[in-house]
Amino acid sequence: MCNFDEFSPASTAGTNDCCPENTGSINCCSYEKVSSSQVWDFASAPHLHPMKVTVNVNKPGTAPGFIFVAPYEYYSTPTVGQTGSLIMDQAGNPVWFRPSDKYTQNRDFKAQSYYGHPVLTLWQGTIAGTLSAHPDLPQGEPLPGAYFQIINQHYQVIRTITAKKGYTADNHEFIITKRNTALFLAIKHVPADLSPFGGPREGYIRNYSIQEINPETNELVFFWDALSHVNPGYSNVPASSAMESHNIWDPFHLNSVEEGPDTTLLISMRDMWGIYNIDKRTGNIIWQLGGKQSDFTFDSNATFSWQHHARYRSGTKISLFNNACCGATTPPEGTSHGLILQLDYTNMTAKECQSYYHDPALYVDHQGNMQQLPNENQFIGWGVKPFLSEFKYAGNTKNNPSLNLIYDMQMPNHTYRAFKNEWVGLPLHPPDIAVETIRKDKSIVFASWNGSTETAAWQVLAGSTPYTMSVAVSTTPRTGFETAIPIYAAGPYFLVHALDSRGRVIGRSRMVYPCNI
């Protein structure tokens, strides 16, 4: 199959995208097939091979939106298919996929708003442990050179943001604030004598900072670091662990930050087992929830450990993903689950409001998140366990985990976080097409448009020359990422129009001359 951009009256030859040594003559090219039941293979987009997924539960009542994941791999656990940023529909069909190379990973991939416009945001970089089984930095740590991207609805990168003050952009969190600033986490190794804590004398502390930057000017407008405000001696990770991590101790491990309704920040520190409320004006800690210096006491079922993704909720509630698992040398503290807590600031108590357990039970030793959807359903990415789920707000219990679990997807790869967001994608590149000839008067046209959310149907045009094209199939509903359209027309030239829900043409493919593939 050969693609042609334009045809002039003087010639029927054009630019051949798939034949590298095109000389202007009409040739045919084959595409590479990937023989795996777990990987997508598209005739019209032969360079895309995202993972296939399995939908285990799909009940009525789910919120509208697409699913955002970023499959990646470690050195010892290669992925199925390509890594990268992936948007799927609820049936598991790819909607947009931007593959990355083996060592470049994406994290925290989701939809946000920037100056009132929908955008995609993500972290991109290399993680220690992807290049070698024995990395120079602790396993899972971002390597210098990492950055964040803001991508518009046309899938163009419009802003690239890096950390300041010698820190490296961290892969856990990137938020666009209501002021259109970028709020994120970053890390740096600080030389320290760890012997008072039971670690090596010539060691380092992995210090975390919260940074806020104006993406338009690249100006740093806010900075806060953990080591200046939190005593590392209260960590649940012993300093002796540094001797197995290049003398680097990670006592804090910040993994989320969110702005509050006033000038506060909500911060999760996994290795402290603590969630902190910070006064952004002074940098002071207003209160600590959990850990060895908790300002709150807990009712039954309200405790948590090794947690991720703390978020403010309405009133005096907060949510988090309770890993309850697992220290380097300790068994699970409990079953991993989503958790909403009610905080009583008068009596300084925390009690369980709702919990969200997976069916069957999961023990998630790292990663994970819980997102509230617009209809108050709860969406959970199970981190290193390759599942994502949607629950009704009422939740469930450890003893009845199937209650209110209305959607569950299983993946062959894991993703740090998973989100469900509404999104309108308007790619600028043309739709893709491939044609397979069955016999002289019958062919199959394959049509796709990576990233288009507005394509509802396809129209096929055919002709004996590039100048005598006419409609051969007026409309065929879009099915999944790629639609296969049988056509009874001799051609041999074909192109497709992408149609929106009103039947309007919103995209035109290149023209192709088919061959058997």
BELURKA-V664811 format. One record per backbone hydrogen bond with DSSP energy under -1.0 kcal/mol. CO is the residue of the C=O (numbers start at 1). NH is the residue of the N-H. If there is no record, write none. Layout:
co->(CO;CO)
nh->(NH;NH)
//
This chain:
co->(2;4;8;19;34;36;38;45;49;50;54;57;66;67;68;69;71;83;85;86;87;87;88;89;93;95;96;98;105;107;110;112;114;117;119;120;121;122;123;124;125;126;127;128;129;138;141;147;148;149;150;150;151;152;153;156;159;161;164;168;173;175;177;181;182;183;184;185;186;187;188;190;192;194;194;195;200;201;203;204;205;205;207;208;209;210;211;212;212;213;214;219;222;224;226;226;231;232;238;239;240;241;242;242;245;247;249;252;253;256;258;262;263;264;265;266;267;268;269;270;271;274;275;276;277;277;278;279;284;287;288;289;297;299;305;308;311;314;316;317;318;319;320;321;321;322;324;324;337;338;339;340;340;341;342;344;344;348;349;350;351;354;355;356;362;366;369;371;373;377;378;379;380;381;382;385;386;387;388;389;390;390;391;392;400;402;404;406;407;408;408;409;410;414;416;419;421;425;432;434;435;436;439;442;442;443;444;445;446;447;448;449;456;457;458;459;460;460;461;462;463;465;470;473;476;483;485;487;493;494;495;496;497;498;498;499;499;500;504;507;511;512;513)
nh->(513;511;11;22;36;39;52;48;82;40;410;408;421;88;419;86;84;100;98;69;95;96;67;92;89;451;87;85;125;123;121;119;117;114;112;151;110;149;107;147;105;143;130;140;75;141;128;124;161;122;158;159;120;155;426;152;150;148;167;187;185;183;180;177;213;175;211;170;209;168;207;205;203;197;199;198;194;203;192;249;190;207;188;226;186;224;184;221;222;182;218;214;212;210;229;230;234;235;241;242;243;244;245;247;248;204;206;271;270;268;266;264;280;260;278;258;276;255;274;273;236;269;289;267;286;287;265;283;279;277;295;275;350;302;324;321;319;317;343;313;341;311;339;308;323;337;333;334;322;356;320;353;354;318;351;348;349;297;344;299;342;340;396;338;336;384;381;379;376;373;391;371;389;369;385;387;411;382;409;380;406;407;378;395;403;405;392;59;390;56;57;388;54;72;368;68;66;453;448;446;515;444;442;438;439;487;436;485;434;483;432;452;478;499;476;497;472;473;495;470;493;468;462;460;458;447;445;443;463;512;461;509;459;506;507;456;457;503;500;498;4;494;2)
//
